Every structure is written in C-alpha cells, then in structure tokens.
C-alpha cells in the first residue's frame, strides 16, 4: 500500500511515519512524504475548502499513485481529487476534515476519516490557563514587573485584585470533550459550575441551565465550548453580554465566530466586563489595526490551545489506527462516509 504522509511543522512526518509503521507492522507499506508550511505560514481557504495550506500543485504531484494520505492541512479540493485517481482514503489528523471537499471525495469513492478529541485535554488545560490569567491579571503583572521593572502595589488593592475560582459561579456553554474536562477541573477548584448544552443528554458536573439566558445571568465567569455552526455563529453578542453580572469575565478557546468581537470590545471599554481571554478569532491571523489589539483587560493568544506535543502524537496515532482498519477492511471509527 502506497501512503503519503503530508505532515507539517506540528504533526510532523516523522510522527506520522512512526505511528503508521506501528499500526501497519504486518502490511507492506510504501511511504512517501510531503511537508506543508503550516503553522509557519497561516492556513486559510483554498478553493472551496476551509483551513488548509495553499499547496494544491505540490499535493497533486505527491499523490501520484498514492492510495492513502495522512495529513492535517493538505487541501483536498475538487481539483486535487480529480487529479488523484488512485486515492482511496484520506486520514485527517484533526477534529474535523475541514480541509476536504467531502462531497467530491464521496463521489469518487474516497473514504474520509478524522481524529476527534485529539486536543481535548490540551484545550481544556489551556482554557483554565486563560481563565486564571484573566481573573488574576497574570500577563499584566508580568509585563509590569519583567518588562517595565515596576513593583506595582496597585495589583493588591481591593479594586484591582481579581476573582478566585473557589465559590465563583462559572458558566459553560457546551459540554463536549473539552467542556466536560473543563468542568472537572473547575469542580476541583471549588467553582460553582453550571452548564448549558441543549444537545447533551444525561448528567453533567454541576447544575444544568434550562436556557442560555438563565446561565448568563448567573455566570461571573463564562467560558465557551460550543461547535461553530450556522445556529451558534454570533451566539454571544451585545444582548447576551448585557445579561452577565457586572464585572464578569469571558473566555473563548473554542471558535472565534461564536462571539461578537465588537460587542466584546464595547463591554470591556465600558467596564461592563472586567476582563476577557481569547485564543480564537473570527478572522485569523488578526488583521492589522484590529480593535482587539487596543482594548483593555484582554488576554490574547494566537490560537494555540491545541498546541501540545501530546496532541501531535495523538493525532498521528488516531489517523494511523484508521489506516490500519482500512487495510484490514474493517469499519472506520471516525468517518464521514
């Protein structure tokens, strides 16, 4: 079986190759490689697919005679699929195959699988880090002391000191692989956890909110963990931010499109929100002159919540396990078709 490892500078080809050789120890494997430029070069839309590296020509060349491709960012557009008649499977090393034209793949009999949950632990941990940073003003204090040499006593005044998580009402919008992990950590901190997720049945840690509005009115800290769909785009706007208690803190390490950025900046500028922390944005990278870059009390990171070495290894292993199932003619675990 001829397999292309189309890795990048995060999910490296060496990780993919190692995982494939372990999973396919009893299979004759011809492995070729293509290294894509992400994250040193940002991903974006390529033709009709979203969030891919702009490398159609290089990918078409590398796919010559290839039956299976393992990748994270390769752009499987209509053009690429049309030019790759030998291809039968694409294993995507991410939570969803947004770099694949699913309809075009299905029409050509190409199986598409992916790696859900690969970065759930990493993103949950990072969310807690963002939360603590915003609540306790850690980045500001570091900047003041380390970069300006100022031992600023105002951080210890009552009006400038932050919230702690113990006994603080924290609202979670979304209770999937990430949100449920965040809830467990918050419970260990002693926070009062409340969850809103109309798609999850069964018990949740903490209290279940009957509506989003009810959750918002009680949340001193709000953290977003919903998927971005047409229904959830712009879920948190000016009206929703007004429902939060005065001085609340908001955290978003899910998807930027869940949040109305202008409304967030307005709430921070007015003091309606005490602070916010964001790892994801409606437009990435942030455009020059973005209002987010000049808004006070805002912690910003460049979409790195899922950037841990464990995530890269897990992604390669999950994808390799799917390739092994394909080689044994077994049902795939995480597939579109």
N, C-alpha and C positions, 0 to 999 in steps of 0.2 A: 504494500500500500504506500503510495506516494503522498506525503504530508508536507504542507508548507506551514512553518512557524513564522507568522507575520507579527512579531513582537515589537516592543518599543523600549523606551528607557525606563519604564516602570515594570511592566510584565515582560521581563527580558526573554530573549530567545533561549538563553541557557536554562531558565526555569521551565519553559515550555518543553524543551528537549528532554530535560531530566524527568519531568512528570510523564511524558509520553513513553519514554523507554521503560519506566517502571510499570506503567499501566498496560503496555503492549509488549511485555517481555517475551511472549510466545508468538508474536506476529512479526513477519518480515516487514521492516519499516525502512523506507527511503525518505529521509528527512532533508528538506531544503529550508533556507531561511531568508527572510526579508525584514530589515529593521526600519520601522517607521519613526518619524521625528518627534512624536508626542512624548512627554509634555514640554520638551524644549521649544516646540512650535505648537501653538494652540490648535485644538480641534475646532471644527465648525461644520456647517452644512456643506456637503459635497453632492452636487447634482440634486437628486431627490431624497438623499438620506441625511440624517442629522448626526452631529457629534462624531465626525470621522476625520482622519488625516487625509489631506488632499494629495492622494498618491495613486490615482486610478491607473496611470500608464505603467508605473513600476509594478503595481499589483497584477495587472494583466500579464505582464511579461513573466513574473514569478509564478503565476498559476498554470503555466503551460504543462499539461499532462497531470496536474495535481488533482487528487481525489478528495482530500480533506484539508481544510485550512483552519488553524487555531490562531486566533487574533483577538485583539481588544479594540483596535482603532482602524482596521483596514476598511475602505469604503466599498461595500458590495452593492454597487449601483446596478441598474438595468444594463448599462454598457459593460460593466465588468463581468456580470453573469452571462451575458450574451457571448462574450469573448472567451468563456471558460467552460467548454462543453464537457470536459472530463470531471468537473467538480460535482461531488455528491453530498458533501456535508460541510457546514461552517460552524465551528465551535467558538462562541464569543465569550471572552473572559471578563464579562461584566454582568451587572444585574439585569440588563435587558438588551436585546440586539438592535439598538437604535442606529447602528451603522450598517444595517442590512435592509435592502428593499425586500420585505417579507413576501409580498405578492409575486414579485418577479422570481424569487427563489422557489416558491411553491409551484409556480407554473412550469419550472424546469426540473422539478423533482429533487431539489436540493434541500436536504434537512438542515434546519437551523436550531441550534441549542445555545444555552447561555448559562450563567453562573450566579443565580440568585443567592443573596446572603453572604457573598464573599467578603463584603466590607462592613457587615452589620456591627460587629464588635468594635472595629476601628472607628466607625462613625459615631457610635454611641459614646465611646470614651471621649472622642473629640468634642461632642456636644456638651458633655459635662465640663470639659475644659473651657469651652466658650462661656458656658453659664457662670462658672466661678470667676472667670476673667472679667466678665461684665458686672457681676454682682459686687466683687471686691476691688474693682478698678486696678487690677494687677498690671495690665500693659501701661496705663498712665503712670502708676507709681514707679515702674521700671524705667520708663522714659525720663521721668523727672530726676531720679537718682543717678542712673547709669550714664545717661547722655547729657544731662544738664548739671549734674553734681549738686542737686538741690535736695537737702533733707527737709522735705515739705511736711510740716506738722499738721497741715490742714486735712490730711487724709485721716487723722484721728479725731477730728471734730465730729460732733454728732450729726450735723447736717451733711457732711461729706462722707461719712463712713457708710459702708454698704450693708446689704442684707446678707444673712446667712441662710443656708438651706433648711436647717432644722426648724420644724414647725411652720415653714413657709408654704402657702398653697401654690403648687406648681401644676399648671395645666398642660397636658399633652394632646396635640391634635394629630392623631394617627397612632396606631398600636400594632405595627407590623414588627419585622425583625429588629429594626433599630429602636422604635418607640418602646417596645416591651423591655428591651435591655436597659434603656434609659430609666424606665420606671423602677426596675430592680435596684439600680444604683441610687436613685433618689430616695427610695424607701430605706435603704441602708443609712443614708444621711439623716433620716428622720423628717423628710419633707412630707407635706400633706398632698399626695398625688391624686389627681383627677384626670380622667381620660375621656376624650371624645373621638369615637371612631364608629360610624354607623355600619361599617362593613364587617366588623369583628363581632362574632358571637361568642358566648361563654364568658367566663370570669376574666377580670383584669385586676392587676395590682392597684389598690386604692379604690376610689369611687368612680363610677361611670356617670358621665354627664348625659342628661337627656337631650341636650341641644348644644350647639356651638355657642350660642349667646349665653346660655347658663354657665358654661365653662369659663367664658371670657370674664364675666362679671366677678368671678371668684379667684382669678389667677393673678397672683403677684408676679409670677414668672410664667411666661408662655413659651413653649418650645414646639416647633413644627416638625412633623414626621410623616406627612401625607404624601402620596404619589401626586405628581403633576398630571392632571387630566383636564379636559375641557371643563369639567364640573368644578375642579378645585383651583383653576387658574384665577388669581386675584382673590383667593379665599379670605385673606386678611387685608382689608382696606381701611379707609378712614373711619367708617361706621364701626367696624369691629374694634379698632384701636381705641375708640372712644369708650367702649364698654369695659375695657380693662381698668382696674383700680389706678388712681393717680399714682405715678411713680413706679409703675410696673416695669419689668424687664422682658425683652423678647429675644429669642434665639432661633435662628434658622440655619440648619446644616442639611436641609432636605433639598428643595428646589427653589430657585430664586423666583420663579413665576408664581409661587403661592402667595407672594407678598407684594403689595403696592408700595414700591420704593418711595415715591413722592409723599405718600401719606405717612410712611415711617419717618422720613426726614422732617416733615412738619411736626409730628408728635415729639420728636427729640428736640427740635429747635424751640418749641414752646414749653418744654419741660413736662409735658403730659406723660411721656415715658422717661424713666430715669436713665435707661441705657438699653442698648441692643447689641447683639453679636451675630455677624453673618459670615457664612462660608460659601454661600451660593448666591447667584445674581441672575436677574432676568437677561442681562447681556454680559457675556464673558469673552475675553477679559473686560474689565470695567473701561468704558470709554474715557478718553481724556476729558477732564472737566466735570466728571460725574459728581453730582451733588453729594453722594455718599462720602467722597473724599474730604469734604469740608464740614460735615455735620458732626456736632459734638457728641461725646459719650457713646461712641460707636466703635466696636471692635470688629476689624475686618481681616479675614484670611482668604487666600486665593484658591478656594475650592480644593482643600487638601485634607478634609476629614477622613477620606478613604485612603490616604497615602501612608500605609504602613507596609513594612516588608512582609509581614504575615499575609496581608491582603494579596500581594502579588503572587506569593507561593500558593495560597488557597485557590486563587483564580485559575492558575495553571493546572493545579491538581483536579479541580472540578471539571475543567474542559477536557483534560486527558481521560478522566473516567468516562465521560460521554463518548469520546472517540473509541475507547475500549468496548463500550456497549455496542456501538455501531459496528465495530469489527467482528463482534460475536453475534451480530444480527439480533441483538436484544432491544427491547423498548428503551428509548432515551428517557432520562429522568426529567429534564427541563427543556422542553421543545415547543416550538410554535406549531409545528405541523407533523 
